[in-house]
C-alpha cells in the first residue's frame, strides 16, 4: 500500500485505526502479565525474542509471559522514552530482497523501566515471584570476560562501584545479583537467566561471570547461585541493521504509521534454546523456536560461519570503498573469499549439526548478506571488534593451527582489522574506529608499518598467537600486501 493520506502515531489507542493498513496485536494486552524481564531493549531483542513472545501471546494460550524491558545504560534512554510514549508498541518491518516491506506491530513489551532513573524499581521487578525469566542482550563486552584468561574481569568501573559496601547497583550483573539476593531471603525460587548474545556457550559464560561477580560480594551467595540458578545456552540469529530515517519515512508514507522506535530486519530468523528452565518457560517451540537438549553444535555453526564471516567481509570491504554489506556480497571476488573461509577454515572446526545441511547453510548466508533492502552497514560490523574477533574468529584459528589446517584467510581478516584500525581507508578518507579499546588499537596500528607485529602482539586480545610462526608468517604477509597493494588487489592475488 502506498500514498497513505494521513499518518497515525502508534499507541494502544490507535491500534484499531492502524489495523486497516498492517497487522496489529489481536490479543488483549490489558490481560498480559509480565513473566520475563529483558535487559537491553535494543533493535535485536525487538526483532527476535520480543517477536517470538508476541507470536506466543497471539495464540491466547498463556498470557503470563509479557516482557518488561529494562535499560541499564544512560544511552538506553532514547529507546526507553520512545517506547514508553507508544505504550511499548513498535513496528517490526521485514525487508525482502525484492523490495517488499512486511510491517507488523509487536505488542509483547508491556512495561518499561530505566535503571539509571530507578534501580530499586528494576530490582524489585526482578525480585517478584511472577518473574520466571531474566533475559539479556548486553553485547559481547557486557559479560566482563578477559579475552586471554576467559575469567571474570573485575576492573570495569561499574563493576568496581557495584562491589562497594551498600552500593546501589548500576550494572546488569549488580542488578540481577541483588534481585536474586532478595528472592533468596524471601523464599522465592530463583528465576532463569537467559543470554541472547552472540557468545559461544553464552549460558555457561553468564553463569561463570555472574557467579564470579557474586563471589566478590559473598562467596556463599555465589555457591548458592551455582546450585540453584539455571543458565540455559541459546543461539540467536537475525540480521538487524540500524534503523535509518528513511525507514521511518517509508513507514509513514506507505503504511500511515508514525513510529519513534521501529525495527527493520531480514525475513530470516532462528532461535535455538536449551531446555533448562528452573521454574517454567513459555511454550516457545509452538512459535518456531528450536528447543533442544544441546545448543552447542548450532551456536558453533552460527558464530564461526555467520558472525565470523561478517568480520571476514567488513574490513576488506570497507577498505576497498564499499559501505554496505550487500555491496560486498554482490561482488564475486569477495564472495569467493568468503566461501573459501567458510568451506576451508571454519567448517572443518564444526561438529555435525543435527538437521542442518552445511552446504545449504553457507550458500544461504551469502544470499542473506546480499539482500540489498536490509542495507546493513559495514561500519556496524566493524565496530567493537575487540569483543568480536577473539570470540568468533580466533577459535577457528586456534583449532586449525592445532590440526595443521589452513589459516591464511583468517590471518588476512585479522590483518585487515589491523589495517582498518589505522583510521584511514585506501582512498585516504578517515575511519571512525568504534571500539572500547579504540585508542589502544589505533596506537598499535599506527606503528605497524615499522613493526609489522605491533597489533598482533597485544596478548590481551590475541593470547599466544604472536608466538606461532605459522600464523605470524601468514599475518605479516597479508598485512604487507594490504599496505602495498590494497584489499582488492590482495584478494585478486589469491585467485
C-alpha positions as CSV (number, residue, x, y, z in Angstrom):
1,X,0.0,0.0,0.0
2,X,1.3,3.5,-0.9
3,X,0.3,7.0,-0.7
4,X,-1.5,6.9,2.7
5,X,-3.2,10.3,3.2
6,X,-3.0,10.5,7.0
7,X,-0.3,9.1,9.3
8,X,-1.2,7.8,12.7
9,X,1.1,7.8,15.8
10,X,1.4,4.3,17.2
11,X,-0.2,3.7,20.6
12,X,-2.7,1.5,22.3
13,X,-5.5,3.9,21.4
14,X,-4.7,3.8,17.7
15,X,-4.3,0.1,17.1
16,X,-7.8,-0.2,15.6
17,X,-7.1,2.5,13.1
18,X,-3.7,1.1,12.3
19,X,-5.2,-2.3,11.7
20,X,-6.6,-1.0,8.4
21,X,-3.1,-1.0,6.9
22,X,-1.0,-3.5,8.7
23,X,-1.2,-6.4,11.2
24,X,-1.5,-5.4,14.9
25,X,-1.8,-7.5,18.1
26,X,-5.2,-9.2,18.2
27,X,-4.8,-10.2,21.8
28,X,-6.0,-8.1,24.7
29,X,-2.8,-6.5,26.0
30,X,-4.5,-5.5,29.2
31,X,-4.7,-9.2,30.1
32,X,-0.9,-9.8,29.6
33,X,1.1,-10.0,32.8
34,X,4.9,-9.8,32.9
35,X,6.8,-13.1,33.3
36,X,10.1,-12.0,31.5
37,X,12.4,-9.1,32.4
38,X,14.7,-8.4,29.5
39,X,17.8,-6.3,29.9
40,X,18.9,-4.4,26.8
41,X,15.8,-3.5,24.7
42,X,17.7,-2.7,21.6
43,X,16.8,-3.5,18.0
44,X,17.9,-7.1,18.1
45,X,15.8,-8.0,21.1
46,X,12.8,-6.4,19.5
47,X,13.4,-8.2,16.2
48,X,13.9,-11.5,17.9
49,X,12.8,-12.6,21.4
50,X,10.0,-9.9,21.6
51,X,8.8,-11.1,18.2
52,X,8.6,-14.7,19.3
53,X,6.8,-13.8,22.5
54,X,4.4,-11.7,20.5
55,X,3.6,-14.8,18.4
56,X,3.1,-16.8,21.6
57,X,0.7,-14.2,23.1
58,X,-1.2,-14.2,19.8
59,X,-2.1,-17.9,20.4
60,X,-4.0,-16.9,23.5
61,X,-2.7,-20.0,25.3
62,X,-0.8,-18.2,28.1
63,X,-0.8,-14.5,28.8
64,X,1.6,-14.6,31.7
65,X,4.7,-14.1,29.5
66,X,4.7,-10.4,28.7
67,X,8.1,-8.6,28.7
68,X,9.3,-5.8,31.0
69,X,12.1,-4.1,29.1
70,X,14.9,-2.7,31.1
71,X,17.5,-0.2,30.0
72,X,20.7,-0.2,32.1
73,X,22.9,2.4,30.3
74,X,22.3,6.1,30.0
75,X,22.3,5.6,26.3
76,X,19.2,3.5,26.6
77,X,17.1,6.5,27.4
78,X,16.2,7.4,23.8
79,X,14.7,4.0,23.1
80,X,13.1,3.8,26.5
81,X,11.4,7.1,26.1
82,X,10.2,6.4,22.6
83,X,8.7,3.0,23.5
84,X,7.2,4.4,26.7
85,X,5.4,7.1,24.6
86,X,4.0,4.3,22.4
87,X,2.8,2.0,25.3
88,X,5.7,-0.4,24.5
89,X,4.4,-0.9,20.9
90,X,6.6,-0.7,17.9
91,X,6.6,-1.8,14.2
92,X,8.8,-4.6,13.1
93,X,9.5,-4.3,9.3
94,X,10.8,-7.3,7.4
95,X,12.8,-6.2,4.3
96,X,12.5,-8.7,1.5
97,X,15.2,-8.8,-1.2
98,X,12.6,-7.8,-3.9
99,X,11.9,-4.5,-2.1
100,X,8.7,-5.6,-0.4
101,X,8.2,-4.4,3.1
102,X,6.3,-6.5,5.6
103,X,5.4,-4.5,8.7
104,X,3.7,-5.7,11.9
105,X,3.0,-4.1,15.2
106,X,4.6,-6.0,18.1
107,X,2.9,-5.9,21.5
108,X,4.8,-8.2,23.8
109,X,6.7,-5.4,25.7
110,X,4.1,-4.3,28.2
111,X,6.3,-2.5,30.8
112,X,9.5,-0.4,30.6
113,X,12.0,0.6,33.3
114,X,15.2,2.6,33.1
115,X,17.7,1.6,35.8
116,X,19.7,4.9,35.9
117,X,16.4,6.6,36.9
118,X,15.1,4.0,39.4
119,X,17.3,1.0,40.1
120,X,15.2,0.0,43.0
121,X,12.2,-0.5,40.7
122,X,14.2,-2.7,38.4
123,X,15.5,-4.8,41.3
124,X,12.0,-5.2,42.8
125,X,10.6,-6.1,39.5
126,X,13.0,-9.0,39.1
127,X,12.6,-10.0,42.7
128,X,8.9,-10.5,42.3
129,X,7.6,-14.1,42.2
130,X,5.9,-13.6,38.8
131,X,9.2,-13.1,37.1
132,X,10.4,-16.5,35.9
133,X,13.0,-15.5,33.3
134,X,15.5,-12.7,33.1
135,X,17.0,-12.5,29.6
136,X,19.6,-10.2,28.3
137,X,21.3,-8.7,25.2
138,X,24.1,-6.6,26.6
139,X,26.7,-7.1,23.7
140,X,29.7,-9.3,23.9
141,X,31.6,-6.8,26.0
142,X,28.9,-6.7,28.7
143,X,29.9,-10.0,30.2
144,X,33.3,-8.8,31.5
145,X,35.3,-11.7,30.2
146,X,39.0,-11.4,29.9
147,X,39.8,-12.4,26.2
148,X,43.0,-14.1,27.3
149,X,42.1,-15.9,30.5
150,X,38.4,-16.3,29.9
151,X,37.9,-15.4,33.6
152,X,35.9,-12.5,35.1
153,X,37.4,-9.1,34.6
154,X,36.5,-7.1,37.7
155,X,38.4,-3.9,36.7
156,X,35.4,-2.3,35.0
157,X,34.5,0.9,36.7
158,X,30.8,0.0,37.0
159,X,31.6,-3.4,38.5
160,X,34.0,-1.8,41.0
161,X,31.3,0.6,42.1
162,X,28.7,-2.1,42.4
163,X,31.0,-4.0,44.8
164,X,31.4,-1.2,47.2
165,X,29.6,-1.6,50.6
166,X,26.0,-0.5,50.4
167,X,26.3,0.4,46.7
168,X,23.2,1.0,44.6
169,X,23.6,-1.4,41.7
170,X,24.2,0.1,38.3
171,X,25.3,-2.7,36.1
172,X,23.3,-5.6,34.7
173,X,25.3,-8.0,37.0
174,X,24.7,-5.9,40.0
175,X,21.0,-5.6,39.4
176,X,20.5,-9.3,38.7
177,X,22.6,-10.3,41.8
178,X,20.7,-8.0,44.1
179,X,17.3,-9.3,42.8
180,X,18.5,-12.9,43.4
181,X,19.6,-12.0,46.9
182,X,16.1,-10.7,47.7
183,X,14.3,-13.7,46.2
184,X,16.5,-15.9,48.3
185,X,15.8,-14.0,51.5
186,X,12.1,-14.1,50.8
187,X,11.9,-17.8,50.0
188,X,11.2,-17.2,46.3
189,X,12.7,-19.6,43.8
190,X,15.4,-18.0,41.6
191,X,14.5,-17.0,38.0
192,X,16.3,-18.5,35.0
193,X,18.9,-16.3,33.3
194,X,19.0,-16.4,29.5
195,X,21.7,-14.8,27.5
196,X,20.7,-13.8,24.0
197,X,24.1,-12.5,23.0
198,X,26.5,-14.0,20.3
199,X,28.9,-15.7,22.7
200,X,29.9,-19.4,22.4
201,X,28.3,-21.2,25.4
202,X,26.5,-18.0,26.4
203,X,24.7,-19.7,29.2
204,X,27.9,-21.2,30.6
205,X,29.6,-17.8,30.2
206,X,26.9,-15.8,32.1
207,X,26.8,-18.4,34.8
208,X,30.6,-18.2,35.3
209,X,30.8,-14.4,35.1
210,X,27.7,-13.7,37.2
211,X,28.8,-16.1,40.0
212,X,32.3,-14.7,39.9
213,X,30.8,-11.2,40.5
214,X,28.7,-12.6,43.3
215,X,31.7,-14.3,44.9
216,X,33.4,-11.0,45.2
217,X,30.4,-9.8,47.2
218,X,29.7,-13.0,49.2
219,X,31.2,-16.4,48.5
220,X,28.3,-18.3,50.0
221,X,25.9,-16.4,47.7
222,X,28.0,-17.5,44.7
223,X,27.8,-21.1,45.8
224,X,24.0,-20.9,46.2
225,X,23.7,-19.3,42.7
226,X,25.7,-22.1,41.1
227,X,23.5,-24.7,42.7
228,X,20.1,-23.1,42.2
229,X,20.0,-20.7,39.2
230,X,19.5,-22.1,35.7
231,X,21.5,-20.6,32.8
232,X,20.4,-22.3,29.5
233,X,22.5,-21.8,26.4
234,X,20.9,-20.2,23.3
235,X,21.7,-19.4,19.7
236,X,20.1,-16.4,18.2
237,X,20.1,-15.3,14.6
238,X,18.5,-12.5,12.6
239,X,20.4,-9.7,10.8
240,X,19.1,-6.5,12.3
241,X,20.7,-3.3,10.9
242,X,20.4,0.2,12.5
243,X,17.0,1.7,11.7
244,X,17.5,4.7,9.3
245,X,15.5,7.9,8.9
246,X,14.4,6.6,5.5
247,X,12.8,3.5,7.3
248,X,10.7,5.8,9.4
249,X,9.7,7.8,6.4
250,X,8.7,4.7,4.5
251,X,6.5,3.6,7.3
252,X,4.7,6.9,7.4
253,X,4.4,7.2,3.6
254,X,3.5,3.7,2.7
255,X,1.6,2.5,5.7
256,X,0.5,5.6,7.6
257,X,2.4,4.7,10.8
258,X,4.4,7.3,12.8
259,X,6.7,5.2,14.9
260,X,9.6,6.6,17.0
261,X,11.2,3.2,17.5
262,X,10.6,0.9,14.5
263,X,12.9,-2.0,13.8
264,X,13.9,-3.3,10.4
265,X,15.4,-6.7,9.8
266,X,15.7,-9.6,7.3
267,X,12.9,-12.1,6.9
268,X,15.1,-15.0,8.3
269,X,15.1,-15.8,12.0
270,X,16.3,-18.6,14.2
271,X,16.4,-19.2,17.9
272,X,17.8,-22.5,19.3
273,X,17.3,-22.7,23.1
274,X,18.4,-25.3,25.6
275,X,15.5,-26.8,27.6
276,X,16.8,-26.0,31.1
277,X,14.4,-23.7,33.0
278,X,14.1,-23.9,36.8
279,X,10.6,-22.5,37.3
280,X,8.8,-22.9,34.0
281,X,9.1,-21.4,30.5
282,X,6.8,-20.3,27.7
283,X,5.9,-22.9,25.0
284,X,8.2,-21.2,22.5
285,X,8.5,-24.4,20.5
286,X,4.9,-23.7,19.3
287,X,6.0,-20.5,17.6
288,X,9.2,-21.5,15.8
289,X,11.9,-21.7,18.5
290,X,14.0,-24.9,18.4
291,X,14.0,-26.1,22.0
292,X,16.8,-28.7,22.2
293,X,19.0,-30.6,24.7
294,X,22.3,-29.4,23.3
295,X,22.7,-26.0,21.7
296,X,26.5,-26.2,21.1
297,X,26.5,-27.5,17.5
298,X,24.1,-24.8,16.4
299,X,25.9,-22.0,18.1
300,X,29.3,-23.0,16.8
301,X,27.8,-23.1,13.3
302,X,26.4,-19.6,13.7
303,X,29.3,-18.0,15.4
304,X,32.0,-19.4,13.1
305,X,30.1,-19.1,9.9
306,X,27.7,-16.2,10.1
307,X,29.4,-14.0,12.8
308,X,33.0,-14.6,11.8
309,X,32.0,-14.2,8.1
310,X,30.7,-10.8,8.9
311,X,34.2,-10.0,10.2
312,X,35.7,-11.6,7.1
313,X,33.9,-9.2,4.8
314,X,33.6,-6.0,6.7
315,X,37.2,-4.7,7.0
316,X,38.3,-5.8,3.5
317,X,35.1,-4.4,2.0
318,X,35.4,-1.1,3.9
319,X,39.0,-0.6,2.9
320,X,38.0,-1.2,-0.7
321,X,35.5,1.5,-0.7
322,X,32.3,-0.3,0.0
323,X,30.0,0.8,2.8
324,X,27.2,-1.7,2.8
325,X,27.2,-5.5,3.3
326,X,25.1,-6.2,0.2
327,X,27.6,-4.4,-2.0
328,X,30.4,-6.7,-0.8
329,X,28.3,-9.8,-1.2
330,X,27.3,-8.9,-4.8
331,X,31.0,-8.8,-5.8
332,X,32.2,-12.2,-6.9
333,X,35.7,-11.6,-5.7
334,X,34.6,-11.1,-2.1
335,X,32.0,-13.9,-2.3
336,X,34.8,-16.3,-3.4
337,X,36.9,-15.3,-0.5
338,X,34.0,-15.6,1.9
339,X,33.0,-19.1,0.7
340,X,36.7,-20.1,0.9
341,X,36.9,-19.0,4.5
342,X,33.7,-20.9,5.4
343,X,34.4,-24.1,3.5
344,X,38.2,-24.4,4.1
345,X,38.8,-22.9,7.5
346,X,35.6,-22.6,9.5
347,X,33.6,-25.7,8.6
348,X,36.4,-28.2,9.5
349,X,36.2,-26.9,13.1
350,X,32.5,-27.8,13.4
351,X,30.9,-30.9,14.8
352,X,27.9,-32.3,13.0
353,X,24.8,-30.1,13.3
354,X,21.6,-32.1,13.6
355,X,19.1,-31.4,10.8
356,X,21.4,-28.8,9.0
357,X,22.9,-29.1,5.6
358,X,26.0,-27.0,5.9
359,X,26.4,-26.6,2.2
360,X,23.0,-25.1,2.0
361,X,23.6,-23.1,5.2
362,X,26.7,-21.4,3.8
363,X,25.1,-20.5,0.5
364,X,22.0,-19.2,2.3
365,X,24.3,-17.0,4.4
366,X,25.7,-15.3,1.3
367,X,22.2,-14.8,-0.1
368,X,21.1,-13.2,3.2
369,X,24.2,-10.9,3.2
370,X,23.4,-9.9,-0.3
371,X,19.9,-8.7,0.4
372,X,20.0,-5.1,-0.9
373,X,17.0,-4.0,1.1
374,X,18.5,-4.7,4.6
375,X,21.2,-2.1,3.9
376,X,23.3,-3.3,6.8
377,X,26.4,-1.1,7.1
378,X,30.0,-2.3,7.2
379,X,30.7,0.2,9.9
380,X,28.2,-1.6,12.2
381,X,30.1,-4.9,11.6
382,X,33.5,-3.2,12.1
383,X,32.5,-1.8,15.5
384,X,33.6,-3.4,18.8
385,X,35.9,-5.8,17.0
386,X,38.0,-6.3,20.1
387,X,34.9,-8.0,21.6
388,X,34.1,-10.0,18.5
389,X,37.3,-11.2,16.8
390,X,38.5,-13.1,20.0
391,X,35.1,-14.8,20.4
392,X,34.2,-15.6,16.8
393,X,37.3,-15.8,14.6
394,X,40.2,-16.7,16.8
395,X,38.7,-20.1,18.0
396,X,38.8,-21.1,14.3
397,X,42.4,-20.0,14.0
398,X,43.5,-22.0,17.1
399,X,41.6,-25.1,16.1
400,X,43.2,-25.0,12.6
401,X,46.7,-24.4,13.9
402,X,46.3,-27.4,16.3
403,X,45.1,-29.6,13.4
404,X,47.6,-28.3,10.9
405,X,44.9,-26.8,8.8
406,X,45.0,-23.6,6.7
407,X,44.7,-20.2,8.4
408,X,45.7,-17.8,5.6
409,X,42.2,-16.4,5.1
410,X,41.7,-15.9,8.8
411,X,45.1,-14.3,9.0
412,X,44.1,-11.9,6.3
413,X,40.9,-11.0,8.2
414,X,43.0,-10.1,11.3
415,X,45.4,-8.2,9.2
416,X,42.5,-6.3,7.6
417,X,41.3,-5.4,11.0
418,X,44.7,-4.1,11.9
419,X,44.8,-2.1,8.7
420,X,41.3,-0.7,9.3
421,X,42.4,0.3,12.9
422,X,44.9,2.8,11.4
423,X,41.9,5.1,10.9
424,X,42.0,5.8,7.2
425,X,40.8,3.8,4.2
426,X,42.6,3.2,0.9
427,X,41.2,6.4,-0.5
428,X,42.6,8.4,2.4
429,X,39.2,9.1,4.0
430,X,39.1,8.9,7.8
431,X,37.7,5.9,9.5
432,X,36.0,6.3,12.9
433,X,37.2,3.3,14.9
434,X,34.4,2.4,17.2
435,X,35.7,0.1,20.0
436,X,36.0,0.1,23.7
437,X,39.8,-0.2,23.1
438,X,39.9,2.3,20.2
439,X,42.9,4.4,21.5
440,X,44.9,1.3,22.3
441,X,44.1,-0.4,18.9
442,X,44.9,2.7,16.9
443,X,48.2,3.4,18.6
444,X,49.4,-0.1,17.8
445,X,48.0,0.0,14.3
446,X,49.8,3.3,13.5
447,X,53.2,1.8,14.5
448,X,52.8,-1.4,12.4
449,X,54.4,-0.1,9.2
450,X,57.7,0.0,11.2
451,X,56.8,-3.0,13.4
452,X,54.5,-5.4,11.4
453,X,53.6,-7.4,14.5
454,X,52.7,-4.4,16.8
455,X,49.0,-5.0,16.5
456,X,49.2,-8.8,16.9
457,X,51.5,-8.5,19.9
458,X,48.6,-7.5,22.2
459,X,48.3,-10.6,24.3
460,X,45.1,-9.4,26.0
461,X,43.4,-9.8,22.6
462,X,45.4,-12.5,20.8
463,X,47.0,-14.5,23.6
464,X,49.9,-16.5,22.3
465,X,49.3,-16.2,18.6
466,X,52.2,-13.9,18.4
467,X,54.4,-16.9,19.3
468,X,53.1,-19.1,16.5
469,X,55.4,-18.8,13.5
470,X,52.8,-20.2,11.1
471,X,50.2,-17.6,12.0
472,X,52.7,-14.8,12.3
473,X,54.0,-15.5,8.8
474,X,50.5,-15.6,7.2
475,X,49.5,-12.4,9.1
476,X,52.6,-10.3,8.3
477,X,52.4,-11.4,4.6
478,X,48.8,-10.4,4.5
479,X,49.4,-7.0,6.2
480,X,52.3,-6.2,3.9
481,X,50.1,-6.9,0.8
482,X,47.3,-4.7,2.2
483,X,49.8,-1.9,2.7
484,X,51.5,-2.3,-0.6
485,X,48.6,-3.4,-2.9
486,X,45.4,-2.7,-1.1
487,X,42.5,-5.0,-0.2
488,X,41.1,-5.7,-3.6
489,X,44.4,-6.5,-5.2
490,X,45.3,-8.7,-2.3
491,X,42.1,-10.8,-2.9
492,X,42.8,-10.8,-6.6
493,X,46.3,-12.1,-5.9
494,X,44.7,-15.1,-4.2
495,X,42.8,-16.2,-7.3
